């Protein structure tokens, strides 16, 4: 399946998961298109000062892969700096959050994979 960026669904969520500001989610492929154990495969944009609040993943795992920008990720209680080429995986009841603490957009791919 080939898909042009213009055909990808984009939405803006305010204060996502209790975070700050706006989060832009561009669905690369929707769950219906994937027909598998992936409930989200998106490019996410966080402008400076914006964040996705702390949330848990149970019976699934979420992977972030940073394309550009920098930020702070709380990986189950351990806060780390994150930047281009870095990745984080959270699942099995663990939690995470991510904040753009830089001066440019933080852009990353997010995939949520179901255990069953």
C-alpha positions in Angstrom: 0.0 0.0 0.0 1.4 3.4 -1.0 0.1 6.5 0.7 1.0 10.2 0.0 1.5 12.5 2.9 -1.5 14.6 1.7 -3.7 11.6 2.2 -2.7 11.1 5.9 -5.2 12.1 8.5 -3.9 14.9 10.7 -5.5 16.0 14.0 -4.6 18.4 16.8 -5.1 17.4 20.4 -5.0 19.9 23.2 -3.5 19.0 26.6 -3.0 15.4 25.5 -2.9 13.0 28.4 -2.8 16.0 30.7 0.2 17.5 29.0 0.7 21.2 27.9 -0.3 22.8 24.7 -1.1 21.3 21.3 0.0 18.0 19.9 -0.2 17.3 16.1 -0.7 13.7 15.2 -0.4 12.6 11.6 -1.6 9.0 11.1 0.8 7.4 8.7 -1.4 4.4 8.6 -4.6 4.0 10.6 -5.4 0.9 12.6 -8.0 -0.1 9.9 -5.3 0.1 7.2 -2.8 -2.0 9.3 -5.3 -4.8 10.1 -3.0 -6.1 12.8 -1.7 -5.6 16.3 -0.9 -2.0 15.9 -3.4 0.6 17.1 -1.3 3.7 16.2 1.5 4.5 13.8 1.9 8.3 13.6 4.2 11.1 13.2 3.9 13.5 16.2 4.9 17.1 16.4 5.4 18.9 19.7 6.1 22.6 19.5 8.5 24.2 22.1 6.9 24.0 25.6 4.3 21.4 24.6 4.1 17.9 26.1 2.2 14.6 26.2 1.4 14.0 29.9 2.2 10.9 31.9 0.3 7.8 30.9 0.5 4.1 31.3 0.6 1.3 28.7 -0.9 -2.0 29.9 -1.4 -5.0 27.5 0.5 -2.9 24.9 3.8 -1.1 24.3 4.5 2.3 22.7 7.7 3.1 20.8 8.9 6.7 20.2 11.6 7.2 17.6 12.9 10.8 17.4 13.4 12.3 13.9 14.3 15.9 14.9 14.3 18.3 17.8 15.0 17.5 21.5 13.1 16.9 24.6 12.8 15.2 27.9 11.2 11.8 28.3 10.1 10.4 31.7 10.6 6.7 31.1 8.8 5.0 34.1 10.3 7.5 36.5 13.7 8.0 34.9 13.9 11.4 33.1 16.3 11.4 30.2 17.1 13.8 27.4 16.0 12.6 24.0 17.1 13.7 20.5 17.4 12.6 16.8 18.0 8.9 16.4 17.0 8.1 20.1 14.2 5.7 20.9 12.2 4.7 23.9 9.8 1.7 24.5 7.2 1.7 27.2 4.8 -1.2 28.0 3.6 -3.9 30.3 2.1 -1.4 32.8 5.0 1.1 32.7 4.4 4.8 32.1 6.0 7.6 30.2 5.6 11.3 29.2 7.5 13.5 26.8 8.1 17.3 26.7 9.7 19.5 24.1 12.2 21.6 26.1 14.0 22.8 23.0 13.6 25.8 20.7 12.4 23.9 17.6 9.6 21.4 17.0 10.2 17.9 18.4 9.2 15.4 15.7 9.0 11.7 16.3 7.3 8.5 15.1 5.0 6.8 17.6 3.8 3.2 17.3 1.4 1.5 19.8 1.6 -2.3 19.5 -0.9 -4.6 21.2 0.3 -7.7 23.1 -2.5 -9.9 22.0 
